[in-house]
Amino acid sequence: MIRILLAALLLAAPAAAHTPGLTADENEWLDRQRARDGTKCCDYRDVFVGRMVEWRINGARYQVKISGEWRDVPPGRVMQHDPSDPSPFPGEALLFYSLSPHFPQGFQLWCFFPENLT
């Protein structure tokens, strides 16, 4: 009986915001985003917006700073720009990555959206 009650309470509870401090509309937009290779960008991963994202172009590649080091962004992980679904963060770069010792380099870069595409 207690298990059923707890399950009902969990199902009835409102979903937590994906990224604290963002609106529901912003979080919904983030959840729709995909990289060029089809990777879903936002799956309760860390997302960094705007001034929190250090990036540059090095040759023909984007690079982002993760944990103090410049990392190449694989071309397939650059987000697709959909003009019919404009970013709620105009002029802001977006970076989605996860830090974990389980990843070969200690992180996994999911998607990058350079501010010039917004």
Backbone as XML, in Angstrom:
<?xml version="1.0"?>
<chain id="A" units="angstrom">
  <residue number="1" name="MET">
    <atom name="N" x="0.818" y="-1.194" z="0.000"/>
    <atom name="CA" x="0.000" y="0.000" z="0.000"/>
    <atom name="C" x="0.864" y="1.262" z="0.000"/>
  </residue>
  <residue number="2" name="ILE">
    <atom name="N" x="1.899" y="1.270" z="0.821"/>
    <atom name="CA" x="2.777" y="2.440" z="0.885"/>
    <atom name="C" x="3.488" y="2.630" z="-0.449"/>
  </residue>
  <residue number="3" name="ARG">
    <atom name="N" x="3.903" y="1.529" z="-1.089"/>
    <atom name="CA" x="4.574" y="1.633" z="-2.396"/>
    <atom name="C" x="3.655" y="2.266" z="-3.432"/>
  </residue>
  <residue number="4" name="ILE">
    <atom name="N" x="2.409" y="1.889" z="-3.423"/>
    <atom name="CA" x="1.449" y="2.449" z="-4.380"/>
    <atom name="C" x="1.272" y="3.945" z="-4.121"/>
  </residue>
  <residue number="5" name="LEU">
    <atom name="N" x="1.158" y="4.327" z="-2.863"/>
    <atom name="CA" x="1.011" y="5.739" z="-2.512"/>
    <atom name="C" x="2.244" y="6.540" z="-2.938"/>
  </residue>
  <residue number="6" name="LEU">
    <atom name="N" x="3.438" y="6.015" z="-2.669"/>
    <atom name="CA" x="4.661" y="6.710" z="-3.071"/>
    <atom name="C" x="4.749" y="6.838" z="-4.590"/>
  </residue>
  <residue number="7" name="ALA">
    <atom name="N" x="4.404" y="5.780" z="-5.311"/>
    <atom name="CA" x="4.429" y="5.823" z="-6.780"/>
    <atom name="C" x="3.450" y="6.879" z="-7.297"/>
  </residue>
  <residue number="8" name="ALA">
    <atom name="N" x="2.279" y="6.948" z="-6.712"/>
    <atom name="CA" x="1.280" y="7.930" z="-7.138"/>
    <atom name="C" x="1.771" y="9.351" z="-6.874"/>
  </residue>
  <residue number="9" name="LEU">
    <atom name="N" x="2.416" y="9.565" z="-5.739"/>
    <atom name="CA" x="2.938" y="10.893" z="-5.421"/>
    <atom name="C" x="4.052" y="11.288" z="-6.392"/>
  </residue>
  <residue number="10" name="LEU">
    <atom name="N" x="4.925" y="10.356" z="-6.724"/>
    <atom name="CA" x="6.003" y="10.653" z="-7.661"/>
    <atom name="C" x="5.462" y="10.977" z="-9.040"/>
  </residue>
  <residue number="11" name="LEU">
    <atom name="N" x="4.461" y="10.246" z="-9.483"/>
    <atom name="CA" x="3.880" y="10.500" z="-10.796"/>
    <atom name="C" x="3.122" y="11.819" z="-10.836"/>
  </residue>
  <residue number="12" name="ALA">
    <atom name="N" x="2.555" y="12.217" z="-9.719"/>
    <atom name="CA" x="1.775" y="13.449" z="-9.675"/>
    <atom name="C" x="2.645" y="14.687" z="-9.478"/>
  </residue>
  <residue number="13" name="ALA">
    <atom name="N" x="3.883" y="14.491" z="-9.018"/>
    <atom name="CA" x="4.768" y="15.633" z="-8.768"/>
    <atom name="C" x="5.164" y="16.286" z="-10.077"/>
  </residue>
  <residue number="14" name="PRO">
    <atom name="N" x="5.263" y="17.593" z="-10.110"/>
    <atom name="CA" x="5.697" y="18.257" z="-11.342"/>
    <atom name="C" x="7.132" y="17.897" z="-11.662"/>
  </residue>
  <residue number="15" name="ALA">
    <atom name="N" x="7.449" y="17.819" z="-12.933"/>
    <atom name="CA" x="8.803" y="17.494" z="-13.352"/>
    <atom name="C" x="9.739" y="18.627" z="-12.962"/>
  </residue>
  <residue number="16" name="ALA">
    <atom name="N" x="10.917" y="18.258" z="-12.539"/>
    <atom name="CA" x="11.914" y="19.262" z="-12.189"/>
    <atom name="C" x="12.415" y="19.939" z="-13.451"/>
  </residue>
  <residue number="17" name="ALA">
    <atom name="N" x="12.766" y="21.183" z="-13.316"/>
    <atom name="CA" x="13.323" y="21.897" z="-14.471"/>
    <atom name="C" x="14.626" y="21.244" z="-14.868"/>
  </residue>
  <residue number="18" name="HIS">
    <atom name="N" x="14.847" y="21.200" z="-16.157"/>
    <atom name="CA" x="16.076" y="20.600" z="-16.659"/>
    <atom name="C" x="17.297" y="21.345" z="-16.147"/>
  </residue>
  <residue number="19" name="THR">
    <atom name="N" x="17.338" y="22.604" z="-16.392"/>
    <atom name="CA" x="18.458" y="23.417" z="-15.962"/>
    <atom name="C" x="17.932" y="24.472" z="-14.996"/>
  </residue>
  <residue number="20" name="PRO">
    <atom name="N" x="18.345" y="24.414" z="-13.736"/>
    <atom name="CA" x="17.855" y="25.393" z="-12.762"/>
    <atom name="C" x="18.134" y="26.816" z="-13.239"/>
  </residue>
  <residue number="21" name="GLY">
    <atom name="N" x="17.176" y="27.693" z="-12.969"/>
    <atom name="CA" x="17.334" y="29.089" z="-13.324"/>
    <atom name="C" x="16.817" y="29.440" z="-14.711"/>
  </residue>
  <residue number="22" name="LEU">
    <atom name="N" x="16.430" y="28.434" z="-15.495"/>
    <atom name="CA" x="15.874" y="28.697" z="-16.819"/>
    <atom name="C" x="14.368" y="28.505" z="-16.773"/>
  </residue>
  <residue number="23" name="THR">
    <atom name="N" x="13.682" y="29.151" z="-17.693"/>
    <atom name="CA" x="12.229" y="29.020" z="-17.749"/>
    <atom name="C" x="11.841" y="27.680" z="-18.368"/>
  </residue>
  <residue number="24" name="ALA">
    <atom name="N" x="10.585" y="27.322" z="-18.226"/>
    <atom name="CA" x="10.080" y="26.089" z="-18.835"/>
    <atom name="C" x="10.242" y="26.138" z="-20.351"/>
  </residue>
  <residue number="25" name="ASP">
    <atom name="N" x="9.955" y="27.287" z="-20.976"/>
    <atom name="CA" x="10.120" y="27.425" z="-22.429"/>
    <atom name="C" x="11.574" y="27.230" z="-22.854"/>
  </residue>
  <residue number="26" name="GLU">
    <atom name="N" x="12.498" y="27.799" z="-22.088"/>
    <atom name="CA" x="13.921" y="27.631" z="-22.413"/>
    <atom name="C" x="14.332" y="26.175" z="-22.291"/>
  </residue>
  <residue number="27" name="ASN">
    <atom name="N" x="13.886" y="25.519" z="-21.226"/>
    <atom name="CA" x="14.209" y="24.103" z="-21.046"/>
    <atom name="C" x="13.588" y="23.235" z="-22.138"/>
  </residue>
  <residue number="28" name="GLU">
    <atom name="N" x="12.366" y="23.553" z="-22.541"/>
    <atom name="CA" x="11.728" y="22.786" z="-23.620"/>
    <atom name="C" x="12.497" y="22.947" z="-24.925"/>
  </residue>
  <residue number="29" name="TRP">
    <atom name="N" x="12.964" y="24.159" z="-25.217"/>
    <atom name="CA" x="13.755" y="24.390" z="-26.424"/>
    <atom name="C" x="15.048" y="23.574" z="-26.358"/>
  </residue>
  <residue number="30" name="LEU">
    <atom name="N" x="15.714" y="23.609" z="-25.213"/>
    <atom name="CA" x="16.951" y="22.838" z="-25.051"/>
    <atom name="C" x="16.702" y="21.353" z="-25.285"/>
  </residue>
  <residue number="31" name="ASP">
    <atom name="N" x="15.576" y="20.849" z="-24.789"/>
    <atom name="CA" x="15.261" y="19.424" z="-24.942"/>
    <atom name="C" x="15.032" y="19.018" z="-26.396"/>
  </residue>
  <residue number="32" name="ARG">
    <atom name="N" x="14.681" y="19.964" z="-27.262"/>
    <atom name="CA" x="14.430" y="19.648" z="-28.678"/>
    <atom name="C" x="15.700" y="19.630" z="-29.525"/>
  </residue>
  <residue number="33" name="GLN">
    <atom name="N" x="16.798" y="20.104" z="-28.997"/>
    <atom name="CA" x="17.984" y="20.302" z="-29.816"/>
    <atom name="C" x="18.744" y="19.013" z="-30.108"/>
  </residue>
  <residue number="34" name="ARG">
    <atom name="N" x="19.300" y="18.969" z="-31.322"/>
    <atom name="CA" x="20.095" y="17.832" z="-31.790"/>
    <atom name="C" x="21.353" y="18.358" z="-32.479"/>
  </residue>
  <residue number="35" name="ALA">
    <atom name="N" x="22.411" y="17.566" z="-32.396"/>
    <atom name="CA" x="23.633" y="17.870" z="-33.134"/>
    <atom name="C" x="23.471" y="17.373" z="-34.559"/>
  </residue>
  <residue number="36" name="ARG">
    <atom name="N" x="24.398" y="17.774" z="-35.418"/>
    <atom name="CA" x="24.348" y="17.350" z="-36.822"/>
    <atom name="C" x="24.371" y="15.841" z="-36.979"/>
  </residue>
  <residue number="37" name="ASP">
    <atom name="N" x="25.042" y="15.133" z="-36.055"/>
    <atom name="CA" x="25.104" y="13.667" z="-36.156"/>
    <atom name="C" x="23.881" y="12.990" z="-35.541"/>
  </residue>
  <residue number="38" name="GLY">
    <atom name="N" x="22.882" y="13.778" z="-35.125"/>
    <atom name="CA" x="21.651" y="13.228" z="-34.568"/>
    <atom name="C" x="21.657" y="13.074" z="-33.059"/>
  </residue>
  <residue number="39" name="THR">
    <atom name="N" x="22.787" y="13.331" z="-32.416"/>
    <atom name="CA" x="22.883" y="13.236" z="-30.967"/>
    <atom name="C" x="21.906" y="14.202" z="-30.312"/>
  </residue>
  <residue number="40" name="LYS">
    <atom name="N" x="21.132" y="13.701" z="-29.355"/>
    <atom name="CA" x="20.258" y="14.575" z="-28.570"/>
    <atom name="C" x="21.157" y="15.365" z="-27.631"/>
  </residue>
  <residue number="41" name="CYS">
    <atom name="N" x="21.061" y="16.668" z="-27.708"/>
    <atom name="CA" x="21.966" y="17.522" z="-26.930"/>
    <atom name="C" x="21.646" y="17.510" z="-25.444"/>
  </residue>
  <residue number="42" name="CYS">
    <atom name="N" x="20.397" y="17.631" z="-25.127"/>
    <atom name="CA" x="19.986" y="17.846" z="-23.759"/>
    <atom name="C" x="19.267" y="16.617" z="-23.231"/>
  </residue>
  <residue number="43" name="ASP">
    <atom name="N" x="19.915" y="15.918" z="-22.348"/>
    <atom name="CA" x="19.331" y="14.734" z="-21.744"/>
    <atom name="C" x="19.711" y="14.755" z="-20.272"/>
  </residue>
  <residue number="44" name="TYR">
    <atom name="N" x="19.328" y="15.837" z="-19.611"/>
    <atom name="CA" x="19.693" y="16.071" z="-18.217"/>
    <atom name="C" x="21.201" y="16.088" z="-18.057"/>
  </residue>
  <residue number="45" name="ARG">
    <atom name="N" x="21.869" y="16.667" z="-19.039"/>
    <atom name="CA" x="23.308" y="16.888" z="-18.999"/>
    <atom name="C" x="23.541" y="18.337" z="-18.605"/>
  </residue>
  <residue number="46" name="ASP">
    <atom name="N" x="24.791" y="18.633" z="-18.331"/>
    <atom name="CA" x="25.132" y="20.017" z="-18.027"/>
    <atom name="C" x="25.041" y="20.849" z="-19.288"/>
  </residue>
  <residue number="47" name="VAL">
    <atom name="N" x="24.444" y="22.000" z="-19.186"/>
    <atom name="CA" x="24.398" y="22.946" z="-20.304"/>
    <atom name="C" x="24.933" y="24.279" z="-19.798"/>
  </residue>
  <residue number="48" name="PHE">
    <atom name="N" x="25.764" y="24.884" z="-20.601"/>
    <atom name="CA" x="26.365" y="26.158" z="-20.253"/>
    <atom name="C" x="25.966" y="27.156" z="-21.321"/>
  </residue>
  <residue number="49" name="VAL">
    <atom name="N" x="25.520" y="28.327" z="-20.902"/>
    <atom name="CA" x="24.967" y="29.325" z="-21.810"/>
    <atom name="C" x="25.810" y="30.596" z="-21.749"/>
  </residue>
  <residue number="50" name="GLY">
    <atom name="N" x="26.019" y="31.182" z="-22.933"/>
    <atom name="CA" x="26.569" y="32.524" z="-23.041"/>
    <atom name="C" x="27.950" y="32.702" z="-22.481"/>
  </residue>
  <residue number="51" name="ARG">
    <atom name="N" x="28.084" y="33.649" z="-21.569"/>
    <atom name="CA" x="29.397" y="34.015" z="-21.049"/>
    <atom name="C" x="30.085" y="32.873" z="-20.320"/>
  </residue>
  <residue number="52" name="MET">
    <atom name="N" x="29.359" y="31.844" z="-19.963"/>
    <atom name="CA" x="29.978" y="30.692" z="-19.311"/>
    <atom name="C" x="30.691" y="29.791" z="-20.322"/>
  </residue>
  <residue number="53" name="VAL">
    <atom name="N" x="30.537" y="30.082" z="-21.615"/>
    <atom name="CA" x="31.130" y="29.254" z="-22.669"/>
    <atom name="C" x="32.299" y="30.002" z="-23.296"/>
  </residue>
  <residue number="54" name="GLU">
    <atom name="N" x="33.478" y="29.439" z="-23.151"/>
    <atom name="CA" x="34.636" y="29.986" z="-23.844"/>
    <atom name="C" x="34.839" y="29.147" z="-25.095"/>
  </residue>
  <residue number="55" name="TRP">
    <atom name="N" x="34.880" y="29.820" z="-26.251"/>
    <atom name="CA" x="35.073" y="29.087" z="-27.497"/>
    <atom name="C" x="35.879" y="29.927" z="-28.475"/>
  </residue>
  <residue number="56" name="ARG">
    <atom name="N" x="36.417" y="29.225" z="-29.452"/>
    <atom name="CA" x="37.186" y="29.892" z="-30.491"/>
    <atom name="C" x="37.181" y="29.005" z="-31.731"/>
  </residue>
  <residue number="57" name="ILE">
    <atom name="N" x="37.649" y="29.584" z="-32.825"/>
    <atom name="CA" x="37.842" y="28.806" z="-34.041"/>
    <atom name="C" x="39.343" y="28.655" z="-34.220"/>
  </residue>
  <residue number="58" name="ASN">
    <atom name="N" x="39.781" y="27.416" z="-34.388"/>
    <atom name="CA" x="41.190" y="27.115" z="-34.585"/>
    <atom name="C" x="41.303" y="26.381" z="-35.917"/>
  </residue>
  <residue number="59" name="GLY">
    <atom name="N" x="41.774" y="27.076" z="-36.935"/>
    <atom name="CA" x="41.780" y="26.495" z="-38.275"/>
    <atom name="C" x="40.345" y="26.391" z="-38.754"/>
  </residue>
  <residue number="60" name="ALA">
    <atom name="N" x="39.924" y="25.193" z="-39.089"/>
    <atom name="CA" x="38.552" y="24.963" z="-39.562"/>
    <atom name="C" x="37.681" y="24.336" z="-38.478"/>
  </residue>
  <residue number="61" name="ARG">
    <atom name="N" x="38.169" y="24.284" z="-37.236"/>
    <atom name="CA" x="37.431" y="23.604" z="-36.165"/>
    <atom name="C" x="37.068" y="24.555" z="-35.040"/>
  </residue>
  <residue number="62" name="TYR">
    <atom name="N" x="35.909" y="24.279" z="-34.469"/>
    <atom name="CA" x="35.542" y="24.955" z="-33.232"/>
    <atom name="C" x="36.288" y="24.282" z="-32.095"/>
  </residue>
  <residue number="63" name="GLN">
    <atom name="N" x="36.645" y="25.080" z="-31.103"/>
    <atom name="CA" x="37.201" y="24.562" z="-29.861"/>
    <atom name="C" x="36.462" y="25.225" z="-28.706"/>
  </residue>
  <residue number="64" name="VAL">
    <atom name="N" x="36.280" y="24.465" z="-27.630"/>
    <atom name="CA" x="35.651" y="24.976" z="-26.417"/>
    <atom name="C" x="36.573" y="24.674" z="-25.248"/>
  </residue>
  <residue number="65" name="LYS">
    <atom name="N" x="36.461" y="25.491" z="-24.222"/>
    <atom name="CA" x="37.280" y="25.271" z="-23.040"/>
    <atom name="C" x="36.473" y="24.456" z="-22.035"/>
  </residue>
  <residue number="66" name="ILE">
    <atom name="N" x="36.988" y="23.280" z="-21.700"/>
    <atom name="CA" x="36.375" y="22.396" z="-20.706"/>
    <atom name="C" x="37.436" y="22.069" z="-19.674"/>
  </residue>
  <residue number="67" name="SER">
    <atom name="N" x="37.134" y="22.325" z="-18.418"/>
    <atom name="CA" x="38.064" y="22.074" z="-17.311"/>
    <atom name="C" x="39.417" y="22.727" z="-17.564"/>
  </residue>
  <residue number="68" name="GLY">
    <atom name="N" x="39.377" y="23.949" z="-18.105"/>
    <atom name="CA" x="40.598" y="24.707" z="-18.296"/>
    <atom name="C" x="41.417" y="24.351" z="-19.520"/>
  </residue>
  <residue number="69" name="GLU">
    <atom name="N" x="40.955" y="23.421" z="-20.346"/>
    <atom name="CA" x="41.702" y="23.017" z="-21.538"/>
    <atom name="C" x="40.863" y="23.210" z="-22.790"/>
  </residue>
  <residue number="70" name="TRP">
    <atom name="N" x="41.528" y="23.626" z="-23.879"/>
    <atom name="CA" x="40.843" y="23.766" z="-25.162"/>
    <atom name="C" x="40.640" y="22.397" z="-25.771"/>
  </residue>
  <residue number="71" name="ARG">
    <atom name="N" x="39.392" y="22.108" z="-26.148"/>
    <atom name="CA" x="39.027" y="20.810" z="-26.728"/>
    <atom name="C" x="38.386" y="21.027" z="-28.086"/>
  </residue>
  <residue number="72" name="ASP">
    <atom name="N" x="38.743" y="20.180" z="-29.055"/>
    <atom name="CA" x="38.105" y="20.241" z="-30.367"/>
    <atom name="C" x="36.666" y="19.769" z="-30.270"/>
  </residue>
  <residue number="73" name="VAL">
    <atom name="N" x="35.793" y="20.453" z="-30.990"/>
    <atom name="CA" x="34.397" y="20.028" z="-31.098"/>
    <atom name="C" x="34.292" y="19.176" z="-32.366"/>
  </residue>
  <residue number="74" name="PRO">
    <atom name="N" x="33.922" y="17.898" z="-32.233"/>
    <atom name="CA" x="33.739" y="17.097" z="-33.447"/>
    <atom name="C" x="32.682" y="17.765" z="-34.339"/>
  </residue>
  <residue number="75" name="PRO">
    <atom name="N" x="32.932" y="17.830" z="-35.662"/>
    <atom name="CA" x="31.982" y="18.525" z="-36.550"/>
    <atom name="C" x="30.546" y="18.028" z="-36.411"/>
  </residue>
  <residue number="76" name="GLY">
    <atom name="N" x="30.360" y="16.754" z="-36.154"/>
    <atom name="CA" x="29.011" y="16.209" z="-36.007"/>
    <atom name="C" x="28.307" y="16.647" z="-34.752"/>
  </residue>
  <residue number="77" name="ARG">
    <atom name="N" x="29.040" y="17.235" z="-33.805"/>
    <atom name="CA" x="28.444" y="17.657" z="-32.536"/>
    <atom name="C" x="28.078" y="19.134" z="-32.510"/>
  </residue>
  <residue number="78" name="VAL">
    <atom name="N" x="28.263" y="19.814" z="-33.629"/>
    <atom name="CA" x="27.790" y="21.200" z="-33.735"/>
    <atom name="C" x="26.290" y="21.126" z="-33.968"/>
  </residue>
  <residue number="79" name="MET">
    <atom name="N" x="25.552" y="21.929" z="-33.231"/>
    <atom name="CA" x="24.091" y="21.874" z="-33.320"/>
    <atom name="C" x="23.598" y="22.406" z="-34.650"/>
  </residue>
  <residue number="80" name="GLN">
    <atom name="N" x="22.517" y="21.820" z="-35.116"/>
    <atom name="CA" x="21.826" y="22.298" z="-36.310"/>
    <atom name="C" x="21.073" y="23.574" z="-35.961"/>
  </residue>
  <residue number="81" name="HIS">
    <atom name="N" x="21.099" y="24.514" z="-36.856"/>
    <atom name="CA" x="20.333" y="25.740" z="-36.649"/>
    <atom name="C" x="19.011" y="25.617" z="-37.405"/>
  </residue>
  <residue number="82" name="ASP">
    <atom name="N" x="17.915" y="25.702" z="-36.694"/>
    <atom name="CA" x="16.588" y="25.611" z="-37.298"/>
    <atom name="C" x="15.928" y="26.986" z="-37.205"/>
  </residue>
  <residue number="83" name="PRO">
    <atom name="N" x="15.892" y="27.721" z="-38.330"/>
    <atom name="CA" x="15.319" y="29.074" z="-38.279"/>
    <atom name="C" x="13.855" y="29.103" z="-37.849"/>
  </residue>
  <residue number="84" name="SER">
    <atom name="N" x="13.146" y="27.996" z="-38.015"/>
    <atom name="CA" x="11.739" y="27.975" z="-37.602"/>
    <atom name="C" x="11.592" y="27.773" z="-36.089"/>
  </residue>
  <residue number="85" name="ASP">
    <atom name="N" x="12.693" y="27.462" z="-35.399"/>
    <atom name="CA" x="12.684" y="27.256" z="-33.949"/>
    <atom name="C" x="13.839" y="28.071" z="-33.355"/>
  </residue>
  <residue number="86" name="PRO">
    <atom name="N" x="13.710" y="29.409" z="-33.348"/>
    <atom name="CA" x="14.833" y="30.252" z="-32.935"/>
    <atom name="C" x="15.219" y="30.036" z="-31.468"/>
  </residue>
  <residue number="87" name="SER">
    <atom name="N" x="16.486" y="30.234" z="-31.224"/>
    <atom name="CA" x="17.022" y="30.081" z="-29.873"/>
    <atom name="C" x="16.425" y="31.114" z="-28.930"/>
  </residue>
  <residue number="88" name="PRO">
    <atom name="N" x="16.063" y="30.706" z="-27.718"/>
    <atom name="CA" x="15.633" y="31.682" z="-26.717"/>
    <atom name="C" x="16.828" y="32.398" z="-26.087"/>
  </residue>
  <residue number="89" name="PHE">
    <atom name="N" x="18.023" y="32.083" z="-26.580"/>
    <atom name="CA" x="19.254" y="32.695" z="-26.078"/>
    <atom name="C" x="19.961" y="33.417" z="-27.238"/>
  </residue>
  <residue number="90" name="PRO">
    <atom name="N" x="19.323" y="34.420" z="-27.865"/>
    <atom name="CA" x="19.930" y="35.057" z="-29.035"/>
    <atom name="C" x="21.297" y="35.645" z="-28.708"/>
  </residue>
  <residue number="91" name="GLY">
    <atom name="N" x="22.247" y="35.363" z="-29.596"/>
    <atom name="CA" x="23.594" y="35.879" z="-29.422"/>
    <atom name="C" x="24.423" y="35.148" z="-28.387"/>
  </residue>
  <residue number="92" name="GLU">
    <atom name="N" x="23.908" y="34.059" z="-27.855"/>
    <atom name="CA" x="24.617" y="33.310" z="-26.813"/>
    <atom name="C" x="25.075" y="31.955" z="-27.340"/>
  </residue>
  <residue number="93" name="ALA">
    <atom name="N" x="26.291" y="31.575" z="-27.002"/>
    <atom name="CA" x="26.780" y="30.236" z="-27.320"/>
    <atom name="C" x="26.216" y="29.249" z="-26.296"/>
  </residue>
  <residue number="94" name="LEU">
    <atom name="N" x="26.053" y="27.998" z="-26.729"/>
    <atom name="CA" x="25.576" y="26.934" z="-25.842"/>
    <atom name="C" x="26.558" y="25.768" z="-25.907"/>
  </residue>
  <residue number="95" name="LEU">
    <atom name="N" x="26.822" y="25.151" z="-24.780"/>
    <atom name="CA" x="27.714" y="24.006" z="-24.718"/>
    <atom name="C" x="27.090" y="22.966" z="-23.800"/>
  </residue>
  <residue number="96" name="PHE">
    <atom name="N" x="26.966" y="21.757" z="-24.314"/>
    <atom name="CA" x="26.413" y="20.647" z="-23.547"/>
    <atom name="C" x="27.525" y="19.621" z="-23.353"/>
  </residue>
  <residue number="97" name="TYR">
    <atom name="N" x="27.868" y="19.329" z="-22.118"/>
    <atom name="CA" x="28.850" y="18.273" z="-21.869"/>
    <atom name="C" x="28.644" y="17.700" z="-20.486"/>
  </residue>
  <residue number="98" name="SER">
    <atom name="N" x="29.209" y="16.514" z="-20.284"/>
    <atom name="CA" x="29.153" y="15.843" z="-18.993"/>
    <atom name="C" x="30.573" y="15.543" z="-18.548"/>
  </residue>
  <residue number="99" name="LEU">
    <atom name="N" x="30.842" y="15.798" z="-17.290"/>
    <atom name="CA" x="32.117" y="15.419" z="-16.689"/>
    <atom name="C" x="31.934" y="14.085" z="-15.986"/>
  </residue>
  <residue number="100" name="SER">
    <atom name="N" x="32.841" y="13.161" z="-16.232"/>
    <atom name="CA" x="32.785" y="11.866" z="-15.554"/>
    <atom name="C" x="34.107" y="11.142" z="-15.745"/>
  </residue>
  <residue number="101" name="PRO">
    <atom name="N" x="34.596" y="10.502" z="-14.702"/>
    <atom name="CA" x="35.826" y="9.710" z="-14.862"/>
    <atom name="C" x="35.606" y="8.482" z="-15.750"/>
  </residue>
  <residue number="102" name="HIS">
    <atom name="N" x="34.351" y="8.176" z="-16.060"/>
    <atom name="CA" x="34.040" y="7.010" z="-16.902"/>
    <atom name="C" x="34.257" y="7.289" z="-18.386"/>
  </residue>
  <residue number="103" name="PHE">
    <atom name="N" x="34.377" y="8.568" z="-18.764"/>
    <atom name="CA" x="34.646" y="8.917" z="-20.159"/>
    <atom name="C" x="36.161" y="8.923" z="-20.372"/>
  </residue>
  <residue number="104" name="PRO">
    <atom name="N" x="36.606" y="8.556" z="-21.569"/>
    <atom name="CA" x="38.057" y="8.445" z="-21.814"/>
    <atom name="C" x="38.866" y="9.696" z="-21.461"/>
  </residue>
  <residue number="105" name="GLN">
    <atom name="N" x="38.360" y="10.883" z="-21.743"/>
    <atom name="CA" x="39.090" y="12.113" z="-21.434"/>
    <atom name="C" x="38.561" y="12.791" z="-20.175"/>
  </residue>
  <residue number="106" name="GLY">
    <atom name="N" x="37.664" y="12.129" z="-19.460"/>
    <atom name="CA" x="37.076" y="12.708" z="-18.259"/>
    <atom name="C" x="35.839" y="13.539" z="-18.532"/>
  </residue>
  <residue number="107" name="PHE">
    <atom name="N" x="35.439" y="13.630" z="-19.797"/>
    <atom name="CA" x="34.242" y="14.380" z="-20.162"/>
    <atom name="C" x="33.692" y="13.809" z="-21.459"/>
  </residue>
  <residue number="108" name="GLN">
    <atom name="N" x="32.436" y="14.127" z="-21.738"/>
    <atom name="CA" x="31.819" y="13.808" z="-23.023"/>
    <atom name="C" x="31.158" y="15.075" z="-23.529"/>
  </residue>
  <residue number="109" name="LEU">
    <atom name="N" x="31.568" y="15.539" z="-24.695"/>
    <atom name="CA" x="30.981" y="16.718" z="-25.306"/>
    <atom name="C" x="29.813" y="16.248" z="-26.159"/>
  </residue>
  <residue number="110" name="TRP">
    <atom name="N" x="28.625" y="16.760" z="-25.847"/>
    <atom name="CA" x="27.415" y="16.335" z="-26.555"/>
    <atom name="C" x="27.080" y="17.267" z="-27.705"/>
  </residue>
  <residue number="111" name="CYS">
    <atom name="N" x="27.072" y="18.566" z="-27.464"/>
    <atom name="CA" x="26.702" y="19.523" z="-28.507"/>
    <atom name="C" x="27.333" y="20.881" z="-28.221"/>
  </residue>
  <residue number="112" name="PHE">
    <atom name="N" x="27.528" y="21.625" z="-29.316"/>
    <atom name="CA" x="28.011" y="22.993" z="-29.210"/>
    <atom name="C" x="27.232" y="23.837" z="-30.212"/>
  </residue>
  <residue number="113" name="PHE">
    <atom name="N" x="26.803" y="24.998" z="-29.765"/>
    <atom name="CA" x="26.035" y="25.920" z="-30.584"/>
    <atom name="C" x="26.744" y="27.260" z="-30.536"/>
  </residue>
  <residue number="114" name="PRO">
    <atom name="N" x="27.544" y="27.595" z="-31.577"/>
    <atom name="CA" x="28.253" y="28.880" z="-31.512"/>
    <atom name="C" x="27.278" y="30.039" z="-31.645"/>
  </residue>
  <residue number="115" name="GLU">
    <atom name="N" x="27.570" y="31.101" z="-30.942"/>
    <atom name="CA" x="26.644" y="32.235" z="-30.884"/>
    <atom name="C" x="26.370" y="32.850" z="-32.240"/>
  </residue>
  <residue number="116" name="ASN">
    <atom name="N" x="27.276" y="32.681" z="-33.208"/>
    <atom name="CA" x="27.024" y="33.286" z="-34.512"/>
    <atom name="C" x="25.966" y="32.549" z="-35.301"/>
  </residue>
  <residue number="117" name="LEU">
    <atom name="N" x="25.483" y="31.402" z="-34.809"/>
    <atom name="CA" x="24.417" y="30.669" z="-35.489"/>
    <atom name="C" x="23.050" y="31.008" z="-34.918"/>
  </residue>
  <residue number="118" name="THR">
    <atom name="N" x="22.987" y="31.765" z="-33.847"/>
    <atom name="CA" x="21.689" y="32.059" z="-33.235"/>
    <atom name="C" x="20.994" y="33.185" z="-33.937"/>
  </residue>
</chain>
